Amino acid sequence: MLMRANDPLYEIGMTFGGHRKEDLFWVATLTALGERLGIQNPVVETKTTCVDSKRQWRHASNIWHNSMIRSVLQTLTFRRNKKPT
């Protein structure tokens, strides 16, 4: 599977532990799938290869589509517009 962050904030997160967590997630998912399909003690083998180590700063404007930033902005807007009871 090829995985790449789509904005600088996600890229920083992936650098500081995100890739490892993503790998663990897929190992657990594929192990569960193997068990569900009836394989006794399925073993998942992984291999990590860096395809491109460069940062893609031309996609920095994608940060506007970052779901974490949008969620925070939506929460702040909701709280500001909420009328006191």
PDB file of N, CA, C and O in Angstrom, chain B, residues numbered from 101:
ATOM      1  N   MET B 101       0.844  -1.157   0.000  1.00  0.00           N
ATOM      2  CA  MET B 101       0.000   0.000   0.000  1.00  0.00           C
ATOM      3  C   MET B 101       0.894   1.227   0.000  1.00  0.00           C
ATOM      4  O   MET B 101       1.877   1.284   0.740  1.00  0.00           O
ATOM      5  N   LEU B 102       0.563   2.192  -0.815  1.00  0.00           N
ATOM      6  CA  LEU B 102       1.295   3.451  -0.868  1.00  0.00           C
ATOM      7  C   LEU B 102       0.505   4.487  -0.083  1.00  0.00           C
ATOM      8  O   LEU B 102      -0.688   4.685  -0.315  1.00  0.00           O
ATOM      9  N   MET B 103       1.182   5.137   0.840  1.00  0.00           N
ATOM     10  CA  MET B 103       0.498   6.109   1.685  1.00  0.00           C
ATOM     11  C   MET B 103       1.314   7.393   1.715  1.00  0.00           C
ATOM     12  O   MET B 103       2.534   7.361   1.872  1.00  0.00           O
ATOM     13  N   ARG B 104       0.629   8.523   1.563  1.00  0.00           N
ATOM     14  CA  ARG B 104       1.296   9.817   1.619  1.00  0.00           C
ATOM     15  C   ARG B 104       0.356  10.838   2.231  1.00  0.00           C
ATOM     16  O   ARG B 104      -0.840  10.848   1.942  1.00  0.00           O
ATOM     17  N   ALA B 105       0.905  11.693   3.076  1.00  0.00           N
ATOM     18  CA  ALA B 105       0.114  12.767   3.682  1.00  0.00           C
ATOM     19  C   ALA B 105      -0.273  13.772   2.602  1.00  0.00           C
ATOM     20  O   ALA B 105       0.455  13.961   1.627  1.00  0.00           O
ATOM     21  N   ASN B 106      -1.430  14.417   2.785  1.00  0.00           N
ATOM     22  CA  ASN B 106      -1.875  15.347   1.752  1.00  0.00           C
ATOM     23  C   ASN B 106      -1.680  16.812   2.136  1.00  0.00           C
ATOM     24  O   ASN B 106      -2.003  17.700   1.347  1.00  0.00           O
ATOM     25  N   ASP B 107      -1.154  17.082   3.341  1.00  0.00           N
ATOM     26  CA  ASP B 107      -0.863  18.454   3.722  1.00  0.00           C
ATOM     27  C   ASP B 107       0.274  18.455   4.744  1.00  0.00           C
ATOM     28  O   ASP B 107       0.581  17.411   5.320  1.00  0.00           O
ATOM     29  N   PRO B 108       0.904  19.611   4.977  1.00  0.00           N
ATOM     30  CA  PRO B 108       2.066  19.661   5.866  1.00  0.00           C
ATOM     31  C   PRO B 108       1.780  19.225   7.304  1.00  0.00           C
ATOM     32  O   PRO B 108       2.645  18.629   7.945  1.00  0.00           O
ATOM     33  N   LEU B 109       0.591  19.509   7.820  1.00  0.00           N
ATOM     34  CA  LEU B 109       0.270  19.127   9.194  1.00  0.00           C
ATOM     35  C   LEU B 109       0.213  17.613   9.341  1.00  0.00           C
ATOM     36  O   LEU B 109       0.766  17.063  10.294  1.00  0.00           O
ATOM     37  N   TYR B 110      -0.446  16.938   8.411  1.00  0.00           N
ATOM     38  CA  TYR B 110      -0.476  15.476   8.435  1.00  0.00           C
ATOM     39  C   TYR B 110       0.915  14.893   8.201  1.00  0.00           C
ATOM     40  O   TYR B 110       1.262  13.856   8.768  1.00  0.00           O
ATOM     41  N   GLU B 111       1.697  15.550   7.378  1.00  0.00           N
ATOM     42  CA  GLU B 111       3.041  15.043   7.103  1.00  0.00           C
ATOM     43  C   GLU B 111       3.896  15.074   8.367  1.00  0.00           C
ATOM     44  O   GLU B 111       4.657  14.140   8.622  1.00  0.00           O
ATOM     45  N   ILE B 112       3.778  16.130   9.153  1.00  0.00           N
ATOM     46  CA  ILE B 112       4.501  16.203  10.422  1.00  0.00           C
ATOM     47  C   ILE B 112       4.020  15.104  11.363  1.00  0.00           C
ATOM     48  O   ILE B 112       4.827  14.431  12.004  1.00  0.00           O
ATOM     49  N   GLY B 113       2.713  14.927  11.442  1.00  0.00           N
ATOM     50  CA  GLY B 113       2.158  13.874  12.302  1.00  0.00           C
ATOM     51  C   GLY B 113       2.606  12.483  11.890  1.00  0.00           C
ATOM     52  O   GLY B 113       2.905  11.643  12.738  1.00  0.00           O
ATOM     53  N   MET B 114       2.650  12.245  10.602  1.00  0.00           N
ATOM     54  CA  MET B 114       3.079  10.934  10.119  1.00  0.00           C
ATOM     55  C   MET B 114       4.563  10.706  10.427  1.00  0.00           C
ATOM     56  O   MET B 114       4.974   9.579  10.707  1.00  0.00           O
ATOM     57  N   THR B 115       5.356  11.762  10.376  1.00  0.00           N
ATOM     58  CA  THR B 115       6.779  11.645  10.676  1.00  0.00           C
ATOM     59  C   THR B 115       7.012  11.281  12.140  1.00  0.00           C
ATOM     60  O   THR B 115       7.914  10.504  12.452  1.00  0.00           O
ATOM     61  N   PHE B 116       6.204  11.839  13.034  1.00  0.00           N
ATOM     62  CA  PHE B 116       6.377  11.610  14.474  1.00  0.00           C
ATOM     63  C   PHE B 116       5.445  10.528  14.994  1.00  0.00           C
ATOM     64  O   PHE B 116       4.700  10.762  15.946  1.00  0.00           O
ATOM     65  N   GLY B 117       5.473   9.365  14.396  1.00  0.00           N
ATOM     66  CA  GLY B 117       4.757   8.211  14.920  1.00  0.00           C
ATOM     67  C   GLY B 117       3.537   7.777  14.136  1.00  0.00           C
ATOM     68  O   GLY B 117       3.008   6.693  14.384  1.00  0.00           O
ATOM     69  N   GLY B 118       3.081   8.572  13.214  1.00  0.00           N
ATOM     70  CA  GLY B 118       1.892   8.222  12.445  1.00  0.00           C
ATOM     71  C   GLY B 118       2.092   7.017  11.546  1.00  0.00           C
ATOM     72  O   GLY B 118       1.196   6.182  11.420  1.00  0.00           O
ATOM     73  N   HIS B 119       3.247   6.916  10.925  1.00  0.00           N
ATOM     74  CA  HIS B 119       3.515   5.781  10.049  1.00  0.00           C
ATOM     75  C   HIS B 119       3.531   4.477  10.842  1.00  0.00           C
ATOM     76  O   HIS B 119       3.001   3.463  10.389  1.00  0.00           O
ATOM     77  N   ARG B 120       4.139   4.506  12.025  1.00  0.00           N
ATOM     78  CA  ARG B 120       4.202   3.299  12.855  1.00  0.00           C
ATOM     79  C   ARG B 120       2.804   2.857  13.278  1.00  0.00           C
ATOM     80  O   ARG B 120       2.473   1.673  13.222  1.00  0.00           O
ATOM     81  N   LYS B 121       1.989   3.821  13.702  1.00  0.00           N
ATOM     82  CA  LYS B 121       0.615   3.488  14.097  1.00  0.00           C
ATOM     83  C   LYS B 121      -0.191   2.959  12.920  1.00  0.00           C
ATOM     84  O   LYS B 121      -0.987   2.033  13.076  1.00  0.00           O
ATOM     85  N   GLU B 122       0.009   3.534  11.761  1.00  0.00           N
ATOM     86  CA  GLU B 122      -0.697   3.081  10.559  1.00  0.00           C
ATOM     87  C   GLU B 122      -0.293   1.653  10.213  1.00  0.00           C
ATOM     88  O   GLU B 122      -1.135   0.833   9.846  1.00  0.00           O
ATOM     89  N   ASP B 123       1.006   1.360  10.332  1.00  0.00           N
ATOM     90  CA  ASP B 123       1.485  -0.004  10.073  1.00  0.00           C
ATOM     91  C   ASP B 123       0.870  -1.001  11.051  1.00  0.00           C
ATOM     92  O   ASP B 123       0.435  -2.080  10.649  1.00  0.00           O
ATOM     93  N   LEU B 124       0.832  -0.640  12.342  1.00  0.00           N
ATOM     94  CA  LEU B 124       0.235  -1.524  13.349  1.00  0.00           C
ATOM     95  C   LEU B 124      -1.250  -1.749  13.082  1.00  0.00           C
ATOM     96  O   LEU B 124      -1.759  -2.856  13.264  1.00  0.00           O
ATOM     97  N   PHE B 125      -1.943  -0.696  12.649  1.00  0.00           N
ATOM     98  CA  PHE B 125      -3.359  -0.815  12.325  1.00  0.00           C
ATOM     99  C   PHE B 125      -3.578  -1.839  11.217  1.00  0.00           C
ATOM    100  O   PHE B 125      -4.459  -2.692  11.323  1.00  0.00           O
ATOM    101  N   TRP B 126      -2.768  -1.756  10.142  1.00  0.00           N
ATOM    102  CA  TRP B 126      -2.956  -2.665   9.019  1.00  0.00           C
ATOM    103  C   TRP B 126      -2.568  -4.093   9.355  1.00  0.00           C
ATOM    104  O   TRP B 126      -3.186  -5.034   8.857  1.00  0.00           O
ATOM    105  N   VAL B 127      -1.554  -4.272  10.191  1.00  0.00           N
ATOM    106  CA  VAL B 127      -1.196  -5.620  10.625  1.00  0.00           C
ATOM    107  C   VAL B 127      -2.354  -6.225  11.424  1.00  0.00           C
ATOM    108  O   VAL B 127      -2.725  -7.378  11.203  1.00  0.00           O
ATOM    109  N   ALA B 128      -2.922  -5.454  12.347  1.00  0.00           N
ATOM    110  CA  ALA B 128      -4.054  -5.942  13.147  1.00  0.00           C
ATOM    111  C   ALA B 128      -5.264  -6.230  12.262  1.00  0.00           C
ATOM    112  O   ALA B 128      -5.948  -7.235  12.457  1.00  0.00           O
ATOM    113  N   THR B 129      -5.530  -5.359  11.292  1.00  0.00           N
ATOM    114  CA  THR B 129      -6.675  -5.546  10.402  1.00  0.00           C
ATOM    115  C   THR B 129      -6.523  -6.798   9.550  1.00  0.00           C
ATOM    116  O   THR B 129      -7.465  -7.581   9.423  1.00  0.00           O
ATOM    117  N   LEU B 130      -5.346  -6.991   8.968  1.00  0.00           N
ATOM    118  CA  LEU B 130      -5.130  -8.158   8.121  1.00  0.00           C
ATOM    119  C   LEU B 130      -5.083  -9.450   8.939  1.00  0.00           C
ATOM    120  O   LEU B 130      -5.494 -10.504   8.454  1.00  0.00           O
ATOM    121  N   THR B 131      -4.590  -9.375  10.168  1.00  0.00           N
ATOM    122  CA  THR B 131      -4.609 -10.545  11.051  1.00  0.00           C
ATOM    123  C   THR B 131      -6.049 -10.931  11.370  1.00  0.00           C
ATOM    124  O   THR B 131      -6.413 -12.106  11.313  1.00  0.00           O
ATOM    125  N   ALA B 132      -6.866  -9.930  11.706  1.00  0.00           N
ATOM    126  CA  ALA B 132      -8.279 -10.201  11.996  1.00  0.00           C
ATOM    127  C   ALA B 132      -8.995 -10.763  10.776  1.00  0.00           C
ATOM    128  O   ALA B 132      -9.836 -11.653  10.907  1.00  0.00           O
ATOM    129  N   LEU B 133      -8.675 -10.257   9.597  1.00  0.00           N
ATOM    130  CA  LEU B 133      -9.281 -10.771   8.369  1.00  0.00           C
ATOM    131  C   LEU B 133      -8.892 -12.233   8.147  1.00  0.00           C
ATOM    132  O   LEU B 133      -9.736 -13.059   7.800  1.00  0.00           O
ATOM    133  N   GLY B 134      -7.628 -12.542   8.347  1.00  0.00           N
ATOM    134  CA  GLY B 134      -7.185 -13.927   8.207  1.00  0.00           C
ATOM    135  C   GLY B 134      -7.893 -14.854   9.168  1.00  0.00           C
ATOM    136  O   GLY B 134      -8.299 -15.954   8.794  1.00  0.00           O
ATOM    137  N   GLU B 135      -8.046 -14.409  10.420  1.00  0.00           N
ATOM    138  CA  GLU B 135      -8.768 -15.221  11.403  1.00  0.00           C
ATOM    139  C   GLU B 135     -10.227 -15.393  10.997  1.00  0.00           C
ATOM    140  O   GLU B 135     -10.794 -16.476  11.140  1.00  0.00           O
ATOM    141  N   ARG B 136     -10.826 -14.333  10.496  1.00  0.00           N
ATOM    142  CA  ARG B 136     -12.229 -14.381  10.068  1.00  0.00           C
ATOM    143  C   ARG B 136     -12.424 -15.348   8.896  1.00  0.00           C
ATOM    144  O   ARG B 136     -13.473 -15.978   8.763  1.00  0.00           O
ATOM    145  N   LEU B 137     -11.403 -15.451   8.057  1.00  0.00           N
ATOM    146  CA  LEU B 137     -11.474 -16.350   6.905  1.00  0.00           C
ATOM    147  C   LEU B 137     -11.056 -17.775   7.253  1.00  0.00           C
ATOM    148  O   LEU B 137     -11.004 -18.642   6.382  1.00  0.00           O
ATOM    149  N   GLY B 138     -10.758 -18.013   8.535  1.00  0.00           N
ATOM    150  CA  GLY B 138     -10.484 -19.366   8.985  1.00  0.00           C
ATOM    151  C   GLY B 138      -9.031 -19.785   9.021  1.00  0.00           C
ATOM    152  O   GLY B 138      -8.743 -20.969   9.198  1.00  0.00           O
ATOM    153  N   ILE B 139      -8.109 -18.858   8.861  1.00  0.00           N
ATOM    154  CA  ILE B 139      -6.686 -19.190   8.922  1.00  0.00           C
ATOM    155  C   ILE B 139      -6.268 -19.242  10.391  1.00  0.00           C
ATOM    156  O   ILE B 139      -6.509 -18.299  11.144  1.00  0.00           O
ATOM    157  N   GLN B 140      -5.647 -20.336  10.790  1.00  0.00           N
ATOM    158  CA  GLN B 140      -5.170 -20.475  12.161  1.00  0.00           C
ATOM    159  C   GLN B 140      -3.870 -19.696  12.337  1.00  0.00           C
ATOM    160  O   GLN B 140      -2.910 -19.914  11.598  1.00  0.00           O
ATOM    161  N   ASN B 141      -3.835 -18.797  13.305  1.00  0.00           N
ATOM    162  CA  ASN B 141      -2.641 -17.981  13.604  1.00  0.00           C
ATOM    163  C   ASN B 141      -2.044 -17.330  12.350  1.00  0.00           C
ATOM    164  O   ASN B 141      -0.907 -17.627  11.983  1.00  0.00           O
ATOM    165  N   PRO B 142      -2.795 -16.453  11.698  1.00  0.00           N
ATOM    166  CA  PRO B 142      -2.274 -15.817  10.484  1.00  0.00           C
ATOM    167  C   PRO B 142      -1.069 -14.928  10.797  1.00  0.00           C
ATOM    168  O   PRO B 142      -1.026 -14.258  11.829  1.00  0.00           O
ATOM    169  N   VAL B 143      -0.116 -14.937   9.908  1.00  0.00           N
ATOM    170  CA  VAL B 143       1.088 -14.117  10.049  1.00  0.00           C
ATOM    171  C   VAL B 143       1.084 -13.075   8.929  1.00  0.00           C
ATOM    172  O   VAL B 143       0.947 -13.411   7.753  1.00  0.00           O
ATOM    173  N   VAL B 144       1.234 -11.822   9.312  1.00  0.00           N
ATOM    174  CA  VAL B 144       1.281 -10.734   8.335  1.00  0.00           C
ATOM    175  C   VAL B 144       2.720 -10.245   8.246  1.00  0.00           C
ATOM    176  O   VAL B 144       3.321  -9.884   9.258  1.00  0.00           O
ATOM    177  N   GLU B 145       3.263 -10.235   7.056  1.00  0.00           N
ATOM    178  CA  GLU B 145       4.613  -9.731   6.834  1.00  0.00           C
ATOM    179  C   GLU B 145       4.519  -8.345   6.210  1.00  0.00           C
ATOM    180  O   GLU B 145       3.718  -8.113   5.305  1.00  0.00           O
ATOM    181  N   THR B 146       5.338  -7.437   6.700  1.00  0.00           N
ATOM    182  CA  THR B 146       5.339  -6.073   6.169  1.00  0.00           C
ATOM    183  C   THR B 146       6.742  -5.694   5.728  1.00  0.00           C
ATOM    184  O   THR B 146       7.737  -6.211   6.237  1.00  0.00           O
ATOM    185  N   LYS B 147       6.794  -4.795   4.786  1.00  0.00           N
ATOM    186  CA  LYS B 147       8.061  -4.241   4.317  1.00  0.00           C
ATOM    187  C   LYS B 147       7.834  -2.762   4.053  1.00  0.00           C
ATOM    188  O   LYS B 147       6.919  -2.389   3.319  1.00  0.00           O
ATOM    189  N   THR B 148       8.657  -1.933   4.645  1.00  0.00           N
ATOM    190  CA  THR B 148       8.530  -0.495   4.483  1.00  0.00           C
ATOM    191  C   THR B 148       9.615   0.006   3.546  1.00  0.00           C
ATOM    192  O   THR B 148      10.796  -0.285   3.736  1.00  0.00           O
ATOM    193  N   THR B 149       9.210   0.755   2.541  1.00  0.00           N
ATOM    194  CA  THR B 149      10.139   1.322   1.573  1.00  0.00           C
ATOM    195  C   THR B 149       9.807   2.787   1.382  1.00  0.00           C
ATOM    196  O   THR B 149       8.650   3.130   1.139  1.00  0.00           O
ATOM    197  N   CYS B 150      10.783   3.644   1.485  1.00  0.00           N
ATOM    198  CA  CYS B 150      10.585   5.073   1.249  1.00  0.00           C
ATOM    199  C   CYS B 150      10.659   5.316  -0.258  1.00  0.00           C
ATOM    200  O   CYS B 150      11.703   5.113  -0.878  1.00  0.00           O
ATOM    201  N   VAL B 151       9.562   5.744  -0.826  1.00  0.00           N
ATOM    202  CA  VAL B 151       9.505   5.990  -2.265  1.00  0.00           C
ATOM    203  C   VAL B 151      10.006   7.393  -2.592  1.00  0.00           C
ATOM    204  O   VAL B 151      10.695   7.591  -3.593  1.00  0.00           O
ATOM    205  N   ASP B 152       9.660   8.367  -1.749  1.00  0.00           N
ATOM    206  CA  ASP B 152      10.058   9.758  -1.987  1.00  0.00           C
ATOM    207  C   ASP B 152      10.180  10.449  -0.636  1.00  0.00           C
ATOM    208  O   ASP B 152       9.185  10.597   0.073  1.00  0.00           O
ATOM    209  N   SER B 153      11.372  10.868  -0.274  1.00  0.00           N
ATOM    210  CA  SER B 153      11.588  11.492   1.039  1.00  0.00           C
ATOM    211  C   SER B 153      11.401  13.002   1.022  1.00  0.00           C
ATOM    212  O   SER B 153      11.547  13.653   2.056  1.00  0.00           O
ATOM    213  N   LYS B 154      11.082  13.561  -0.126  1.00  0.00           N
ATOM    214  CA  LYS B 154      10.936  15.012  -0.238  1.00  0.00           C
ATOM    215  C   LYS B 154       9.580  15.460   0.284  1.00  0.00           C
ATOM    216  O   LYS B 154       8.593  14.732   0.184  1.00  0.00           O
ATOM    217  N   ARG B 155       9.542  16.652   0.835  1.00  0.00           N
ATOM    218  CA  ARG B 155       8.280  17.272   1.245  1.00  0.00           C
ATOM    219  C   ARG B 155       7.654  17.905   0.004  1.00  0.00           C
ATOM    220  O   ARG B 155       8.360  18.464  -0.835  1.00  0.00           O
ATOM    221  N   GLN B 156       6.355  17.818  -0.107  1.00  0.00           N
ATOM    222  CA  GLN B 156       5.673  18.385  -1.273  1.00  0.00           C
ATOM    223  C   GLN B 156       5.018  19.708  -0.879  1.00  0.00           C
ATOM    224  O   GLN B 156       3.811  19.771  -0.646  1.00  0.00           O
ATOM    225  N   TRP B 157       5.818  20.746  -0.810  1.00  0.00           N
ATOM    226  CA  TRP B 157       5.326  22.044  -0.361  1.00  0.00           C
ATOM    227  C   TRP B 157       4.351  22.673  -1.352  1.00  0.00           C
ATOM    228  O   TRP B 157       3.598  23.575  -0.985  1.00  0.00           O
ATOM    229  N   ARG B 158       4.353  22.214  -2.592  1.00  0.00           N
ATOM    230  CA  ARG B 158       3.394  22.774  -3.552  1.00  0.00           C
ATOM    231  C   ARG B 158       1.956  22.416  -3.176  1.00  0.00           C
ATOM    232  O   ARG B 158       1.011  23.027  -3.676  1.00  0.00           O
ATOM    233  N   HIS B 159       1.790  21.422  -2.291  1.00  0.00           N
ATOM    234  CA  HIS B 159       0.455  21.033  -1.836  1.00  0.00           C
ATOM    235  C   HIS B 159       0.121  21.624  -0.463  1.00  0.00           C
ATOM    236  O   HIS B 159      -0.811  21.164   0.196  1.00  0.00           O
ATOM    237  N   ALA B 160       0.872  22.635  -0.028  1.00  0.00           N
ATOM    238  CA  ALA B 160       0.659  23.233   1.291  1.00  0.00           C
ATOM    239  C   ALA B 160      -0.739  23.841   1.421  1.00  0.00           C
ATOM    240  O   ALA B 160      -1.280  23.914   2.525  1.00  0.00           O
ATOM    241  N   SER B 161      -1.316  24.269   0.324  1.00  0.00           N
ATOM    242  CA  SER B 161      -2.663  24.862   0.397  1.00  0.00           C
ATOM    243  C   SER B 161      -3.722  23.831   0.773  1.00  0.00           C
ATOM    244  O   SER B 161      -4.842  24.200   1.127  1.00  0.00           O
ATOM    245  N   ASN B 162      -3.387  22.546   0.701  1.00  0.00           N
ATOM    246  CA  ASN B 162      -4.334  21.499   1.105  1.00  0.00           C
ATOM    247  C   ASN B 162      -4.618  21.519   2.592  1.00  0.00           C
ATOM    248  O   ASN B 162      -5.525  20.833   3.063  1.00  0.00           O
ATOM    249  N   ILE B 163      -3.849  22.301   3.339  1.00  0.00           N
ATOM    250  CA  ILE B 163      -4.064  22.345   4.780  1.00  0.00           C
ATOM    251  C   ILE B 163      -5.483  22.831   5.094  1.00  0.00           C
ATOM    252  O   ILE B 163      -6.022  22.516   6.155  1.00  0.00           O
ATOM    253  N   TRP B 164      -6.089  23.596   4.180  1.00  0.00           N
ATOM    254  CA  TRP B 164      -7.456  24.054   4.379  1.00  0.00           C
ATOM    255  C   TRP B 164      -8.426  22.873   4.447  1.00  0.00           C
ATOM    256  O   TRP B 164      -9.486  22.984   5.063  1.00  0.00           O
ATOM    257  N   HIS B 165      -8.081  21.758   3.830  1.00  0.00           N
ATOM    258  CA  HIS B 165      -8.940  20.576   3.817  1.00  0.00           C
ATOM    259  C   HIS B 165      -8.624  19.611   4.966  1.00  0.00           C
ATOM    260  O   HIS B 165      -9.214  18.534   5.048  1.00  0.00           O
ATOM    261  N   ASN B 166      -7.700  19.994   5.848  1.00  0.00           N
ATOM    262  CA  ASN B 166      -7.318  19.149   6.969  1.00  0.00           C
ATOM    263  C   ASN B 166      -8.497  19.002   7.921  1.00  0.00           C
ATOM    264  O   ASN B 166      -9.025  19.998   8.416  1.00  0.00           O
ATOM    265  N   SER B 167      -8.911  17.770   8.179  1.00  0.00           N
ATOM    266  CA  SER B 167     -10.113  17.531   8.979  1.00  0.00           C
ATOM    267  C   SER B 167      -9.947  17.974  10.427  1.00  0.00           C
ATOM    268  O   SER B 167     -10.921  18.404  11.044  1.00  0.00           O
ATOM    269  N   MET B 168      -8.748  17.882  10.984  1.00  0.00           N
ATOM    270  CA  MET B 168      -8.546  18.310  12.367  1.00  0.00           C
ATOM    271  C   MET B 168      -8.744  19.823  12.488  1.00  0.00           C
ATOM    272  O   MET B 168      -9.408  20.291  13.413  1.00  0.00           O
ATOM    273  N   ILE B 169      -8.177  20.578  11.565  1.00  0.00           N
ATOM    274  CA  ILE B 169      -8.330  22.032  11.601  1.00  0.00           C
ATOM    275  C   ILE B 169      -9.788  22.414  11.409  1.00  0.00           C
ATOM    276  O   ILE B 169     -10.297  23.291  12.108  1.00  0.00           O
ATOM    277  N   ARG B 170     -10.457  21.770  10.479  1.00  0.00           N
ATOM    278  CA  ARG B 170     -11.870  22.082  10.244  1.00  0.00           C
ATOM    279  C   ARG B 170     -12.737  21.741  11.456  1.00  0.00           C
ATOM    280  O   ARG B 170     -13.679  22.469  11.769  1.00  0.00           O
ATOM    281  N   SER B 171     -12.427  20.648  12.133  1.00  0.00           N
ATOM    282  CA  SER B 171     -13.192  20.271  13.326  1.00  0.00           C
ATOM    283  C   SER B 171     -13.010  21.295  14.436  1.00  0.00           C
ATOM    284  O   SER B 171     -13.974  21.663  15.108  1.00  0.00           O
ATOM    285  N   VAL B 172     -11.791  21.752  14.631  1.00  0.00           N
ATOM    286  CA  VAL B 172     -11.532  22.771  15.658  1.00  0.00           C
ATOM    287  C   VAL B 172     -12.254  24.056  15.311  1.00  0.00           C
ATOM    288  O   VAL B 172     -12.891  24.659  16.175  1.00  0.00           O
ATOM    289  N   LEU B 173     -12.167  24.488  14.060  1.00  0.00           N
ATOM    290  CA  LEU B 173     -12.860  25.711  13.648  1.00  0.00           C
ATOM    291  C   LEU B 173     -14.369  25.586  13.812  1.00  0.00           C
ATOM    292  O   LEU B 173     -15.029  26.531  14.242  1.00  0.00           O
ATOM    293  N   GLN B 174     -14.911  24.429  13.473  1.00  0.00           N
ATOM    294  CA  GLN B 174     -16.347  24.217  13.615  1.00  0.00           C
ATOM    295  C   GLN B 174     -16.756  24.239  15.089  1.00  0.00           C
ATOM    296  O   GLN B 174     -17.795  24.804  15.432  1.00  0.00           O
ATOM    297  N   THR B 175     -15.963  23.640  15.947  1.00  0.00           N
ATOM    298  CA  THR B 175     -16.262  23.636  17.377  1.00  0.00           C
ATOM    299  C   THR B 175     -16.213  25.045  17.941  1.00  0.00           C
ATOM    300  O   THR B 175     -17.088  25.435  18.714  1.00  0.00           O
ATOM    301  N   LEU B 176     -15.203  25.810  17.564  1.00  0.00           N
ATOM    302  CA  LEU B 176     -15.092  27.185  18.056  1.00  0.00           C
ATOM    303  C   LEU B 176     -16.258  28.037  17.561  1.00  0.00           C
ATOM    304  O   LEU B 176     -16.803  28.843  18.316  1.00  0.00           O
ATOM    305  N   THR B 177     -16.639  27.866  16.310  1.00  0.00           N
ATOM    306  CA  THR B 177     -17.764  28.615  15.752  1.00  0.00           C
ATOM    307  C   THR B 177     -19.059  28.232  16.450  1.00  0.00           C
ATOM    308  O   THR B 177     -19.878  29.100  16.755  1.00  0.00           O
ATOM    309  N   PHE B 178     -19.255  26.939  16.707  1.00  0.00           N
ATOM    310  CA  PHE B 178     -20.464  26.471  17.375  1.00  0.00           C
ATOM    311  C   PHE B 178     -20.555  27.054  18.778  1.00  0.00           C
ATOM    312  O   PHE B 178     -21.620  27.517  19.185  1.00  0.00           O
ATOM    313  N   ARG B 179     -19.474  27.037  19.509  1.00  0.00           N
ATOM    314  CA  ARG B 179     -19.479  27.565  20.877  1.00  0.00           C
ATOM    315  C   ARG B 179     -19.710  29.063  20.896  1.00  0.00           C
ATOM    316  O   ARG B 179     -20.369  29.581  21.798  1.00  0.00           O
ATOM    317  N   ARG B 180     -19.178  29.758  19.918  1.00  0.00           N
ATOM    318  CA  ARG B 180     -19.351  31.216  19.868  1.00  0.00           C
ATOM    319  C   ARG B 180     -20.803  31.561  19.546  1.00  0.00           C
ATOM    320  O   ARG B 180     -21.338  32.531  20.084  1.00  0.00           O
ATOM    321  N   ASN B 181     -21.442  30.789  18.684  1.00  0.00           N
ATOM    322  CA  ASN B 181     -22.822  31.075  18.278  1.00  0.00           C
ATOM    323  C   ASN B 181     -23.861  30.511  19.238  1.00  0.00           C
ATOM    324  O   ASN B 181     -25.041  30.840  19.123  1.00  0.00           O
ATOM    325  N   LYS B 182     -23.455  29.682  20.169  1.00  0.00           N
ATOM    326  CA  LYS B 182     -24.386  29.073  21.115  1.00  0.00           C
ATOM    327  C   LYS B 182     -24.866  30.115  22.100  1.00  0.00           C
ATOM    328  O   LYS B 182     -24.067  30.826  22.709  1.00  0.00           O
ATOM    329  N   LYS B 183     -26.182  30.202  22.254  1.00  0.00           N
ATOM    330  CA  LYS B 183     -26.752  31.198  23.159  1.00  0.00           C
ATOM    331  C   LYS B 183     -26.766  30.641  24.583  1.00  0.00           C
ATOM    332  O   LYS B 183     -27.092  29.471  24.788  1.00  0.00           O
ATOM    333  N   PRO B 184     -26.417  31.468  25.561  1.00  0.00           N
ATOM    334  CA  PRO B 184     -26.458  30.999  26.952  1.00  0.00           C
ATOM    335  C   PRO B 184     -27.890  30.713  27.386  1.00  0.00           C
ATOM    336  O   PRO B 184     -28.825  31.390  26.961  1.00  0.00           O
ATOM    337  N   THR B 185     -28.048  29.714  28.228  1.00  0.00           N
ATOM    338  CA  THR B 185     -29.396  29.368  28.702  1.00  0.00           C
ATOM    339  C   THR B 185     -29.646  29.893  30.075  1.00  0.00           C
ATOM    340  O   THR B 185     -30.729  29.693  30.625  1.00  0.00           O
TER     341      THR B 185
END
